Amino acid sequence: MKTWTQEERYRPLEDPEVLRPLHEATAASPYRQSYHIQPVTGLLNDPNGFVWHQGEWHLFYQWCPWGAVHGLKHWYHIVSRDLVTWENLGVCLYPDTEYDNKGAYSGSALPLGEELYLYYTGNHRDPDWKRIPYTCLADLKDKTAPVKAASPLFGPAAGYTEHQRDPKIIPHGDGYYIVLGAQNEQKQGRVLVYKAPSPTENWTFAGELKVPGYEDFGDMWECPSIERISSQDVLLFCPQHLKLPGRGDSVHHNGYILGEMDWDSLTFTPHGQFHVLDFGFDSYAAECAALPRQDADQGVIIAWMGLPDAAYPTDEEDWQGCLTLPRALTVRDRRLIQQPLTALKKLRAREIDLVGEPRSVALPGACEIELIARGGDLDLALLAREDGTEGLRIVYDDTARQLTVDRSGLAKRFNTEQGERRTRPLPKGLHHLRVYVDHSSVEIFVNDGDAVFTTRAFPTAEEHSLHLTGDAALHLWELSPAVRDDFVV
């Protein structure tokens, strides 16, 4: 594995052509995805600036072009009309000013008439490598020509460490708020709140968000957002360096609290406990799209299919990362419900029959599986060997009323210290699974979105079979590609 120097990680991208050989090697990987967003080269992490604007979905992601390493971050821009088929537009934000000299870090977007404003963290480092985070603004006047503001909207707040980042812009009343992930000097995760009468100027520090009962819940909160979904307020955030029951030794989580937001007192009152967004292994930094209606009954959410401080098998190929499928977001039974978009059905190319007992079939590299359970125990092995052994197993225990996803049977094991099994109780039993398999990922939607398990998976040539044991109807469709591996920088 390559050891990266600081100079290599933070090398400016002056000529995109130097990346062409890396792109050609990356595109030849057997683990390149067919219908998931992935980096043209190098490393992808957080989704940014997810928004519907002038008849298109705009989405950006954190991108380090040089390899599977966190270094000099850019915003890479992609667009879609249907949230299924995506077009690469290339780099939108370069780290090319004094305020973002070591990275254009994560943020959000605001559509306002003809304007599309981008809010991001400028990662500034001084000659002694001391970090100073700035909240910066760019106006994307057309798809390819962002105009950065001459100076940041504001700098770091006093009384907190250098970890202040990920601005989320929120229109409210007659003005605007920005919520920002932070860490106080006692190393506790916090959300800072700024307000302004205008989206582009006169920002002032309003205070710290109060979340009763969560004063000591991880040492940093990343990617905070306050959304209005199904007429309820939702606080989404990523608490770090915190262990949760059932999550093994994982210390980075993406989750939410339902409650009530009072903007006058800057208090979010929980109406329940913290829940993880995804019960699987690889999901972080989720972002809700900025939609035209602020009181929308349904949102759209997407996440990084990865984790901080984690390694993946494609690191050896000098690339890493992809995004989850965009998902419809609602509230049901005091929980957030994530469901695959109906538009994904257009990718269905052909249906494949299962044969024999137990039923088995060669699994296409990109496919959709629907399982309708009829009762009793179930064992669904994906990416298994031809004899049905090993692979990634989805096991439902009807007596215990719980579903377990176990990836320890895959030949290429990774991040094992995070745990290789995840279990979700299903008090009402299992009645439905919808599973999306791509060349290096699996997304499992349980009982119409009651739970989601997301995982990266890197099968070998021998791991290509599906085997089902149990009483269930199963449909399998091969899926057509929806992303193109074009070299666009």
RABELZI-V647792 format. One record per residue. N is the residue number from 1. BURIAL is 1 if it has 9 or more other C-alpha atoms within 8 Angstrom, else 0. D_FIRST is the distance of its C-alpha to the first C-alpha in Angstrom with 2 decimals. Layout:
# RABELZI-V647792
n=N burial=BURIAL d_first=D_FIRST
n=N burial=BURIAL d_first=D_FIRST
This chain:
# RABELZI-V647792
n=1 burial=0 d_first=0.00
n=2 burial=0 d_first=3.79
n=3 burial=0 d_first=6.51
n=4 burial=0 d_first=9.46
n=5 burial=0 d_first=12.94
n=6 burial=0 d_first=15.90
n=7 burial=0 d_first=17.44
n=8 burial=0 d_first=14.72
n=9 burial=1 d_first=14.69
n=10 burial=1 d_first=18.50
n=11 burial=0 d_first=19.31
n=12 burial=0 d_first=22.51
n=13 burial=0 d_first=22.76
n=14 burial=0 d_first=25.78
n=15 burial=0 d_first=25.71
n=16 burial=0 d_first=24.39
n=17 burial=0 d_first=24.54
n=18 burial=0 d_first=21.40
n=19 burial=1 d_first=19.60
n=20 burial=1 d_first=21.40
n=21 burial=0 d_first=19.04
n=22 burial=0 d_first=16.15
n=23 burial=1 d_first=18.74
n=24 burial=0 d_first=19.84
n=25 burial=1 d_first=16.48
n=26 burial=1 d_first=16.04
n=27 burial=0 d_first=19.64
n=28 burial=0 d_first=19.17
n=29 burial=0 d_first=16.89
n=30 burial=0 d_first=19.00
n=31 burial=0 d_first=18.04
n=32 burial=1 d_first=19.75
n=33 burial=1 d_first=22.65
n=34 burial=1 d_first=26.28
n=35 burial=1 d_first=28.16
n=36 burial=1 d_first=25.77
n=37 burial=1 d_first=24.85
n=38 burial=1 d_first=21.28
n=39 burial=1 d_first=19.71
n=40 burial=1 d_first=20.59
n=41 burial=1 d_first=17.11
n=42 burial=1 d_first=14.42
n=43 burial=1 d_first=15.08
n=44 burial=1 d_first=18.42
n=45 burial=1 d_first=19.79
n=46 burial=1 d_first=23.47
n=47 burial=1 d_first=26.38
n=48 burial=1 d_first=28.94
n=49 burial=1 d_first=32.53
n=50 burial=1 d_first=33.43
n=51 burial=1 d_first=37.04
n=52 burial=1 d_first=39.89
n=53 burial=1 d_first=41.55
n=54 burial=0 d_first=44.14
n=55 burial=0 d_first=43.64
n=56 burial=1 d_first=39.84
n=57 burial=1 d_first=36.96
n=58 burial=1 d_first=34.63
n=59 burial=1 d_first=31.14
n=60 burial=1 d_first=28.40
n=61 burial=1 d_first=24.83
n=62 burial=1 d_first=22.41
n=63 burial=1 d_first=20.11
n=64 burial=1 d_first=17.38
n=65 burial=1 d_first=17.29
n=66 burial=1 d_first=14.32
n=67 burial=1 d_first=11.36
n=68 burial=1 d_first=10.22
n=69 burial=1 d_first=11.19
n=70 burial=0 d_first=14.63
n=71 burial=1 d_first=16.36
n=72 burial=1 d_first=19.60
n=73 burial=1 d_first=21.18
n=74 burial=1 d_first=23.80
n=75 burial=1 d_first=26.16
n=76 burial=1 d_first=25.81
n=77 burial=1 d_first=29.14
n=78 burial=1 d_first=30.12
n=79 burial=1 d_first=33.63
n=80 burial=1 d_first=35.44
n=81 burial=1 d_first=39.05
n=82 burial=0 d_first=38.58
n=83 burial=1 d_first=35.27
n=84 burial=1 d_first=34.21
n=85 burial=1 d_first=33.71
n=86 burial=1 d_first=31.68
n=87 burial=1 d_first=31.72
n=88 burial=1 d_first=29.07
n=89 burial=1 d_first=30.81
n=90 burial=1 d_first=27.96
n=91 burial=1 d_first=27.26
n=92 burial=1 d_first=30.18
n=93 burial=1 d_first=29.36
n=94 burial=1 d_first=27.58
n=95 burial=1 d_first=26.94
n=96 burial=0 d_first=29.56
n=97 burial=0 d_first=32.13
n=98 burial=0 d_first=32.59
n=99 burial=1 d_first=32.41
n=100 burial=1 d_first=29.03
n=101 burial=1 d_first=27.45
n=102 burial=1 d_first=24.06
n=103 burial=1 d_first=24.08
n=104 burial=1 d_first=26.48
n=105 burial=1 d_first=25.77
n=106 burial=1 d_first=27.19
n=107 burial=1 d_first=30.88
n=108 burial=1 d_first=33.64
n=109 burial=1 d_first=36.37
n=110 burial=1 d_first=40.17
n=111 burial=1 d_first=42.30
n=112 burial=0 d_first=45.68
n=113 burial=0 d_first=48.01
n=114 burial=0 d_first=46.61
n=115 burial=1 d_first=43.97
n=116 burial=1 d_first=40.46
n=117 burial=1 d_first=39.27
n=118 burial=1 d_first=35.61
n=119 burial=1 d_first=34.92
n=120 burial=1 d_first=31.56
n=121 burial=1 d_first=30.11
n=122 burial=1 d_first=29.72
n=123 burial=1 d_first=26.97
n=124 burial=1 d_first=28.54
n=125 burial=1 d_first=27.20
n=126 burial=0 d_first=29.63
n=127 burial=0 d_first=28.96
n=128 burial=0 d_first=28.25
n=129 burial=0 d_first=25.63
n=130 burial=0 d_first=28.11
n=131 burial=1 d_first=27.83
n=132 burial=1 d_first=31.01
n=133 burial=1 d_first=30.88
n=134 burial=1 d_first=33.44
n=135 burial=1 d_first=34.72
n=136 burial=1 d_first=35.10
n=137 burial=1 d_first=37.02
n=138 burial=1 d_first=36.85
n=139 burial=1 d_first=39.48
n=140 burial=1 d_first=38.28
n=141 burial=1 d_first=41.55
n=142 burial=0 d_first=40.29
n=143 burial=0 d_first=37.13
n=144 burial=0 d_first=35.48
n=145 burial=0 d_first=37.12
n=146 burial=1 d_first=36.40
n=147 burial=0 d_first=38.52
n=148 burial=0 d_first=37.15
n=149 burial=1 d_first=39.74
n=150 burial=0 d_first=40.58
n=151 burial=0 d_first=39.66
n=152 burial=1 d_first=37.97
n=153 burial=1 d_first=40.07
n=154 burial=1 d_first=39.48
n=155 burial=1 d_first=37.24
n=156 burial=1 d_first=36.08
n=157 burial=0 d_first=38.67
n=158 burial=0 d_first=39.86
n=159 burial=0 d_first=39.40
n=160 burial=1 d_first=35.83
n=161 burial=1 d_first=32.41
n=162 burial=1 d_first=30.22
n=163 burial=1 d_first=28.88
n=164 burial=1 d_first=31.32
n=165 burial=1 d_first=30.03
n=166 burial=1 d_first=30.23
n=167 burial=1 d_first=33.89
n=168 burial=1 d_first=35.73
n=169 burial=1 d_first=39.03
n=170 burial=1 d_first=41.94
n=171 burial=0 d_first=45.43
n=172 burial=0 d_first=48.13
n=173 burial=0 d_first=51.87
n=174 burial=0 d_first=52.80
n=175 burial=1 d_first=49.57
n=176 burial=1 d_first=45.83
n=177 burial=1 d_first=43.38
n=178 burial=1 d_first=39.73
n=179 burial=1 d_first=37.88
n=180 burial=1 d_first=34.84
n=181 burial=1 d_first=32.28
n=182 burial=1 d_first=32.54
n=183 burial=1 d_first=32.35
n=184 burial=1 d_first=35.46
n=185 burial=0 d_first=35.72
n=186 burial=0 d_first=36.03
n=187 burial=1 d_first=32.51
n=188 burial=1 d_first=33.96
n=189 burial=1 d_first=33.03
n=190 burial=1 d_first=35.66
n=191 burial=1 d_first=36.72
n=192 burial=1 d_first=38.51
n=193 burial=1 d_first=41.19
n=194 burial=1 d_first=42.50
n=195 burial=1 d_first=45.47
n=196 burial=1 d_first=47.24
n=197 burial=1 d_first=50.19
n=198 burial=0 d_first=48.22
n=199 burial=0 d_first=44.68
n=200 burial=0 d_first=44.18
n=201 burial=0 d_first=45.86
n=202 burial=0 d_first=47.57
n=203 burial=1 d_first=44.90
n=204 burial=0 d_first=45.72
n=205 burial=1 d_first=44.09
n=206 burial=0 d_first=45.90
n=207 burial=0 d_first=44.38
n=208 burial=1 d_first=42.03
n=209 burial=1 d_first=42.01
n=210 burial=0 d_first=43.68
n=211 burial=1 d_first=42.44
n=212 burial=0 d_first=44.72
n=213 burial=0 d_first=43.02
n=214 burial=0 d_first=39.50
n=215 burial=0 d_first=39.85
n=216 burial=0 d_first=37.10
n=217 burial=1 d_first=34.56
n=218 burial=1 d_first=31.01
n=219 burial=1 d_first=30.13
n=220 burial=1 d_first=29.35
n=221 burial=1 d_first=30.56
n=222 burial=1 d_first=28.56
n=223 burial=1 d_first=29.87
n=224 burial=1 d_first=33.51
n=225 burial=1 d_first=36.16
n=226 burial=1 d_first=39.74
n=227 burial=1 d_first=40.83
n=228 burial=1 d_first=44.15
n=229 burial=1 d_first=43.73
n=230 burial=1 d_first=46.72
n=231 burial=0 d_first=48.92
n=232 burial=1 d_first=46.74
n=233 burial=1 d_first=44.61
n=234 burial=1 d_first=40.96
n=235 burial=1 d_first=38.62
n=236 burial=1 d_first=34.97
n=237 burial=1 d_first=32.21
n=238 burial=1 d_first=28.85
n=239 burial=1 d_first=29.38
n=240 burial=1 d_first=26.38
n=241 burial=1 d_first=25.79
n=242 burial=1 d_first=28.47
n=243 burial=1 d_first=28.68
n=244 burial=0 d_first=31.00
n=245 burial=0 d_first=32.79
n=246 burial=0 d_first=31.20
n=247 burial=1 d_first=27.79
n=248 burial=1 d_first=26.12
n=249 burial=0 d_first=23.99
n=250 burial=1 d_first=23.15
n=251 burial=1 d_first=24.21
n=252 burial=1 d_first=23.93
n=253 burial=1 d_first=26.72
n=254 burial=1 d_first=28.55
n=255 burial=1 d_first=32.26
n=256 burial=1 d_first=35.83
n=257 burial=1 d_first=39.29
n=258 burial=1 d_first=42.50
n=259 burial=1 d_first=45.31
n=260 burial=1 d_first=47.57
n=261 burial=1 d_first=46.74
n=262 burial=0 d_first=49.41
n=263 burial=0 d_first=48.60
n=264 burial=0 d_first=51.59
n=265 burial=0 d_first=50.42
n=266 burial=1 d_first=46.68
n=267 burial=1 d_first=46.56
n=268 burial=1 d_first=44.69
n=269 burial=1 d_first=46.59
n=270 burial=1 d_first=44.65
n=271 burial=0 d_first=46.47
n=272 burial=0 d_first=44.18
n=273 burial=0 d_first=40.85
n=274 burial=0 d_first=37.27
n=275 burial=0 d_first=35.80
n=276 burial=1 d_first=32.26
n=277 burial=1 d_first=32.09
n=278 burial=1 d_first=29.87
n=279 burial=1 d_first=29.88
n=280 burial=1 d_first=26.58
n=281 burial=1 d_first=22.98
n=282 burial=1 d_first=21.59
n=283 burial=1 d_first=24.13
n=284 burial=1 d_first=24.45
n=285 burial=1 d_first=26.16
n=286 burial=1 d_first=28.95
n=287 burial=1 d_first=31.39
n=288 burial=1 d_first=34.96
n=289 burial=1 d_first=36.42
n=290 burial=1 d_first=39.21
n=291 burial=1 d_first=42.13
n=292 burial=0 d_first=45.61
n=293 burial=0 d_first=47.40
n=294 burial=0 d_first=46.60
n=295 burial=0 d_first=48.41
n=296 burial=1 d_first=46.59
n=297 burial=0 d_first=46.91
n=298 burial=1 d_first=43.52
n=299 burial=1 d_first=40.25
n=300 burial=1 d_first=37.08
n=301 burial=1 d_first=33.69
n=302 burial=1 d_first=30.07
n=303 burial=1 d_first=26.82
n=304 burial=1 d_first=23.09
n=305 burial=1 d_first=21.67
n=306 burial=1 d_first=18.95
n=307 burial=1 d_first=18.86
n=308 burial=0 d_first=17.99
n=309 burial=0 d_first=15.29
n=310 burial=0 d_first=13.89
n=311 burial=0 d_first=10.73
n=312 burial=0 d_first=11.37
n=313 burial=1 d_first=10.50
n=314 burial=1 d_first=10.72
n=315 burial=1 d_first=7.77
n=316 burial=0 d_first=6.20
n=317 burial=1 d_first=9.50
n=318 burial=1 d_first=9.35
n=319 burial=1 d_first=12.17
n=320 burial=1 d_first=13.38
n=321 burial=1 d_first=16.87
n=322 burial=1 d_first=20.47
n=323 burial=1 d_first=23.87
n=324 burial=1 d_first=26.31
n=325 burial=0 d_first=29.55
n=326 burial=1 d_first=32.24
n=327 burial=1 d_first=34.65
n=328 burial=1 d_first=38.32
n=329 burial=1 d_first=38.94
n=330 burial=1 d_first=42.20
n=331 burial=1 d_first=43.60
n=332 burial=0 d_first=45.19
n=333 burial=0 d_first=46.46
n=334 burial=0 d_first=45.02
n=335 burial=0 d_first=41.45
n=336 burial=1 d_first=39.37
n=337 burial=1 d_first=39.24
n=338 burial=1 d_first=36.53
n=339 burial=1 d_first=37.49
n=340 burial=1 d_first=36.08
n=341 burial=0 d_first=37.99
n=342 burial=0 d_first=40.86
n=343 burial=0 d_first=39.79
n=344 burial=1 d_first=36.85
n=345 burial=0 d_first=39.50
n=346 burial=0 d_first=39.80
n=347 burial=1 d_first=36.49
n=348 burial=1 d_first=38.06
n=349 burial=0 d_first=38.37
n=350 burial=0 d_first=39.91
n=351 burial=1 d_first=40.63
n=352 burial=0 d_first=39.56
n=353 burial=0 d_first=41.78
n=354 burial=0 d_first=40.70
n=355 burial=0 d_first=42.50
n=356 burial=0 d_first=43.44
n=357 burial=0 d_first=43.56
n=358 burial=0 d_first=41.09
n=359 burial=1 d_first=40.22
n=360 burial=1 d_first=37.12
n=361 burial=1 d_first=35.74
n=362 burial=0 d_first=32.79
n=363 burial=1 d_first=30.86
n=364 burial=0 d_first=30.24
n=365 burial=0 d_first=26.83
n=366 burial=1 d_first=28.63
n=367 burial=1 d_first=31.64
n=368 burial=1 d_first=33.88
n=369 burial=1 d_first=35.45
n=370 burial=1 d_first=38.61
n=371 burial=1 d_first=39.91
n=372 burial=1 d_first=43.34
n=373 burial=1 d_first=43.88
n=374 burial=0 d_first=47.37
n=375 burial=1 d_first=47.07
n=376 burial=0 d_first=45.65
n=377 burial=1 d_first=42.21
n=378 burial=1 d_first=39.51
n=379 burial=1 d_first=36.25
n=380 burial=1 d_first=34.24
n=381 burial=1 d_first=31.20
n=382 burial=1 d_first=28.86
n=383 burial=1 d_first=26.08
n=384 burial=1 d_first=27.69
n=385 burial=1 d_first=28.18
n=386 burial=1 d_first=31.39
n=387 burial=0 d_first=33.34
n=388 burial=1 d_first=32.55
n=389 burial=0 d_first=30.33
n=390 burial=1 d_first=27.09
n=391 burial=1 d_first=25.60
n=392 burial=1 d_first=25.97
n=393 burial=1 d_first=29.42
n=394 burial=1 d_first=31.91
n=395 burial=1 d_first=34.67
n=396 burial=1 d_first=37.93
n=397 burial=1 d_first=40.17
n=398 burial=1 d_first=43.64
n=399 burial=0 d_first=45.20
n=400 burial=0 d_first=42.71
n=401 burial=1 d_first=42.51
n=402 burial=1 d_first=38.77
n=403 burial=1 d_first=35.83
n=404 burial=1 d_first=32.47
n=405 burial=1 d_first=29.21
n=406 burial=1 d_first=26.87
n=407 burial=1 d_first=23.44
n=408 burial=1 d_first=22.69
n=409 burial=1 d_first=23.88
n=410 burial=1 d_first=21.11
n=411 burial=0 d_first=18.94
n=412 burial=0 d_first=15.67
n=413 burial=0 d_first=16.04
n=414 burial=0 d_first=14.17
n=415 burial=1 d_first=15.37
n=416 burial=0 d_first=17.85
n=417 burial=0 d_first=18.92
n=418 burial=1 d_first=20.57
n=419 burial=1 d_first=22.76
n=420 burial=1 d_first=23.00
n=421 burial=1 d_first=26.71
n=422 burial=1 d_first=28.74
n=423 burial=1 d_first=32.55
n=424 burial=1 d_first=35.22
n=425 burial=0 d_first=38.94
n=426 burial=1 d_first=41.19
n=427 burial=0 d_first=44.73
n=428 burial=0 d_first=46.29
n=429 burial=0 d_first=44.39
n=430 burial=1 d_first=42.19
n=431 burial=1 d_first=43.90
n=432 burial=1 d_first=41.32
n=433 burial=1 d_first=37.66
n=434 burial=1 d_first=36.14
n=435 burial=1 d_first=32.57
n=436 burial=1 d_first=30.45
n=437 burial=1 d_first=27.69
n=438 burial=1 d_first=25.38
n=439 burial=1 d_first=22.59
n=440 burial=1 d_first=20.05
n=441 burial=1 d_first=22.42
n=442 burial=1 d_first=25.63
n=443 burial=1 d_first=28.29
n=444 burial=1 d_first=31.24
n=445 burial=1 d_first=34.51
n=446 burial=1 d_first=36.94
n=447 burial=1 d_first=40.72
n=448 burial=1 d_first=40.83
n=449 burial=1 d_first=38.33
n=450 burial=1 d_first=39.27
n=451 burial=1 d_first=35.62
n=452 burial=1 d_first=32.32
n=453 burial=1 d_first=29.13
n=454 burial=1 d_first=26.02
n=455 burial=1 d_first=22.75
n=456 burial=1 d_first=19.69
n=457 burial=1 d_first=19.61
n=458 burial=1 d_first=17.59
n=459 burial=1 d_first=20.08
n=460 burial=0 d_first=19.77
n=461 burial=0 d_first=22.63
n=462 burial=0 d_first=24.68
n=463 burial=1 d_first=24.58
n=464 burial=1 d_first=27.14
n=465 burial=1 d_first=30.32
n=466 burial=1 d_first=32.38
n=467 burial=1 d_first=34.81
n=468 burial=1 d_first=37.44
n=469 burial=1 d_first=39.69
n=470 burial=0 d_first=42.44
n=471 burial=1 d_first=45.22
n=472 burial=1 d_first=43.93
n=473 burial=0 d_first=44.33
n=474 burial=0 d_first=41.13
n=475 burial=1 d_first=40.57
n=476 burial=1 d_first=37.55
n=477 burial=1 d_first=37.06
n=478 burial=1 d_first=34.58
n=479 burial=1 d_first=33.55
n=480 burial=1 d_first=33.55
n=481 burial=0 d_first=30.82
n=482 burial=1 d_first=31.37
n=483 burial=1 d_first=28.55
n=484 burial=0 d_first=28.04
n=485 burial=0 d_first=24.79
n=486 burial=0 d_first=26.61
n=487 burial=0 d_first=25.09
n=488 burial=0 d_first=26.99
n=489 burial=0 d_first=25.93
